[in-house]
Amino acid sequence: MTVSTISLKASPEDHRIARMAALAIGLTLMEAALPSPLPGVKPGLANIVTLLVLKQHGMRTAAWVSALRVVAGSLLLGSFLTPGFFLSAGGAIASLALLWLARHLPEQLFGTVSLSVLAAFAHIAGQLGIVYFWLIPTPGVLYLTPLFGTAALVFGLVNGLAAAHLLAAPLTATVTQDSA
């Protein structure tokens, strides 16, 4: 009888993705423990990590971190393949798609804060689209748009400012060099 062994070698990029995904998952779990004033309204703290990764390492790495956060976070919270999982995944996909399109926008006019706000609006639009077309197919869902749009603006600004601050911090450059 022969025994075969599969050996996988992790690259430095794999380690970087794992570290950043772990941070995003931790923020997701912490956020789930916080009380929410309204159902479905959360600050999206893990999106700060996605913005940092996007700015420092590009779209591909940001997409991996976001996907791992959604899947692992839902597994740890016990919501995998529930409507909440699909809402989270739909929002993540919509915001990543918008960020992918936004790479063509001028950097001087669309910095980290602008991208965060745009991604927050895309996230909410993706979620409301899933609610409207799958979960609750009634026009009444659209009455929630101003409330969720306001939350997206506020949290998009706050998360964007936090990400911009972290990107400007001297410690970020040191961590980036060490992890490469």
C-alpha positions as CSV (number, residue, x, y, z in Angstrom):
1,M,0.0,0.0,0.0
2,T,1.4,3.4,-1.0
3,V,0.8,6.5,1.0
4,S,0.5,9.8,-0.8
5,T,1.1,13.1,0.8
6,I,-0.1,16.4,-0.5
7,S,2.0,19.3,0.5
8,L,1.0,22.9,0.0
9,K,3.3,25.8,0.6
10,A,1.9,29.1,1.7
11,S,3.3,32.2,0.0
12,P,3.8,35.5,1.8
13,E,0.7,36.7,0.1
14,D,-1.3,33.8,1.6
15,H,0.0,34.7,5.0
16,R,-1.0,38.4,4.5
17,I,-4.5,37.4,3.3
18,A,-4.9,35.1,6.4
19,R,-3.8,37.8,8.8
20,M,-6.0,40.5,7.3
21,A,-9.0,38.1,7.0
22,A,-8.5,37.1,10.7
23,L,-8.6,40.8,11.7
24,A,-11.7,41.4,9.6
25,I,-13.4,38.3,11.1
26,G,-12.5,39.4,14.6
27,L,-14.1,42.8,13.9
28,T,-17.2,41.1,12.4
29,L,-17.6,39.0,15.6
30,M,-17.1,42.0,17.8
31,E,-19.7,43.9,15.8
32,A,-22.2,41.0,16.2
33,A,-21.9,41.3,19.9
34,L,-22.8,45.0,19.9
35,P,-26.5,46.0,20.2
36,S,-28.0,47.4,17.1
37,P,-30.4,50.4,17.3
38,L,-32.3,49.1,14.2
39,P,-32.2,45.6,12.7
40,G,-29.8,45.4,9.8
41,V,-27.9,48.6,10.7
42,K,-24.3,47.9,11.6
43,P,-21.2,50.0,11.4
44,G,-19.3,47.6,9.1
45,L,-16.0,47.8,11.0
46,A,-14.5,45.0,8.9
47,N,-14.9,47.2,5.9
48,I,-12.0,49.3,7.3
49,V,-9.8,46.3,6.9
50,T,-11.0,45.8,3.3
51,L,-10.2,49.4,2.5
52,L,-6.7,49.1,4.0
53,V,-6.1,45.9,2.0
54,L,-7.4,47.4,-1.2
55,K,-5.2,50.5,-0.9
56,Q,-2.1,48.6,0.1
57,H,-2.3,45.3,-1.7
58,G,-4.9,45.7,-4.5
59,M,-8.3,44.4,-5.5
60,R,-7.5,40.7,-5.7
61,T,-6.3,40.6,-2.1
62,A,-9.2,42.7,-0.9
63,A,-11.7,40.4,-2.6
64,W,-10.1,37.3,-0.9
65,V,-10.2,39.1,2.6
66,S,-13.8,40.1,2.1
67,A,-14.9,36.6,0.9
68,L,-13.1,34.9,3.8
69,R,-14.7,37.3,6.2
70,V,-18.2,36.7,5.0
71,V,-17.9,32.9,4.9
72,A,-15.9,32.4,8.1
73,G,-17.9,35.1,10.0
74,S,-21.1,33.4,9.1
75,L,-19.8,30.0,10.1
76,L,-18.6,31.3,13.5
77,L,-21.9,33.1,14.0
78,G,-24.0,30.2,12.9
79,S,-25.6,32.0,10.0
80,F,-24.0,30.2,7.1
81,L,-26.5,29.8,4.2
82,T,-29.2,31.7,6.1
83,P,-30.8,34.9,4.7
84,G,-28.3,36.9,6.8
85,F,-25.4,35.2,5.0
86,F,-26.8,36.0,1.6
87,L,-27.4,39.6,2.6
88,S,-23.8,39.9,3.8
89,A,-22.5,38.2,0.7
90,G,-24.6,40.3,-1.6
91,G,-23.5,43.5,0.1
92,A,-19.9,42.5,-0.1
93,I,-20.1,41.6,-3.8
94,A,-21.9,44.8,-4.6
95,S,-19.3,46.9,-2.7
96,L,-16.4,45.0,-4.2
97,A,-17.9,45.5,-7.7
98,L,-18.2,49.2,-7.2
99,L,-14.7,49.4,-5.8
100,W,-13.5,47.5,-8.9
101,L,-15.2,50.0,-11.1
102,A,-14.0,53.0,-9.0
103,R,-10.3,52.1,-9.8
104,H,-10.8,54.2,-12.9
105,L,-11.7,57.3,-11.0
106,P,-9.1,60.0,-10.4
107,E,-7.2,59.3,-7.1
108,Q,-7.0,63.0,-6.3
109,L,-10.8,63.3,-6.2
110,F,-11.7,59.9,-4.9
111,G,-9.6,58.9,-1.9
112,T,-10.2,56.5,0.8
113,V,-13.1,58.3,2.4
114,S,-14.9,58.7,-0.9
115,L,-14.4,55.1,-1.8
116,S,-15.7,54.0,1.6
117,V,-18.9,56.0,1.2
118,L,-19.4,54.7,-2.3
119,A,-18.8,51.1,-1.1
120,A,-21.2,51.6,1.8
121,F,-24.0,52.8,-0.6
122,A,-23.3,49.8,-2.9
123,H,-23.4,47.5,0.1
124,I,-26.8,48.8,1.1
125,A,-28.1,48.7,-2.5
126,G,-27.0,45.1,-2.8
127,Q,-28.7,44.1,0.4
128,L,-31.9,46.0,-0.4
129,G,-31.9,44.3,-3.8
130,I,-31.7,40.9,-2.3
131,V,-34.5,41.8,0.2
132,Y,-36.7,43.2,-2.6
133,F,-36.1,40.5,-5.2
134,W,-35.9,37.5,-3.0
135,L,-37.0,37.8,0.7
136,I,-39.8,40.4,0.7
137,P,-40.8,41.3,-2.9
138,T,-42.9,44.3,-2.1
139,P,-42.4,48.0,-2.9
140,G,-42.7,48.7,0.9
141,V,-39.1,47.7,1.2
142,L,-38.1,50.8,-0.7
143,Y,-39.4,53.0,2.1
144,L,-36.4,51.9,4.1
145,T,-34.0,53.3,1.5
146,P,-33.6,56.8,3.2
147,L,-32.9,55.2,6.6
148,F,-30.3,52.7,5.3
149,G,-28.9,55.3,3.0
150,T,-28.3,57.7,5.9
151,A,-26.6,54.9,7.9
152,A,-24.4,54.1,4.8
153,L,-23.4,57.7,4.6
154,V,-22.5,58.0,8.3
155,F,-20.7,54.7,8.6
156,G,-19.1,55.0,5.2
157,L,-17.6,58.4,6.4
158,V,-16.5,57.1,9.8
159,N,-14.9,53.9,8.3
160,G,-13.3,55.9,5.5
161,L,-11.8,58.4,8.0
162,A,-10.5,55.5,10.2
163,A,-9.0,53.8,7.1
164,A,-7.4,57.0,5.9
165,H,-6.0,57.7,9.4
166,L,-4.5,54.2,9.5
167,L,-3.0,54.5,6.0
168,A,-1.4,57.8,7.0
169,A,0.1,56.4,10.2
170,P,3.8,55.6,10.2
171,L,3.2,52.2,11.8
172,T,1.4,51.0,8.7
173,A,4.5,51.3,6.6
174,T,6.5,49.3,9.1
175,V,3.9,46.5,9.3
176,T,3.6,46.4,5.5
177,Q,7.4,46.0,5.1
178,D,7.6,43.3,7.7
179,S,4.8,41.2,6.2
180,A,6.2,41.3,2.7
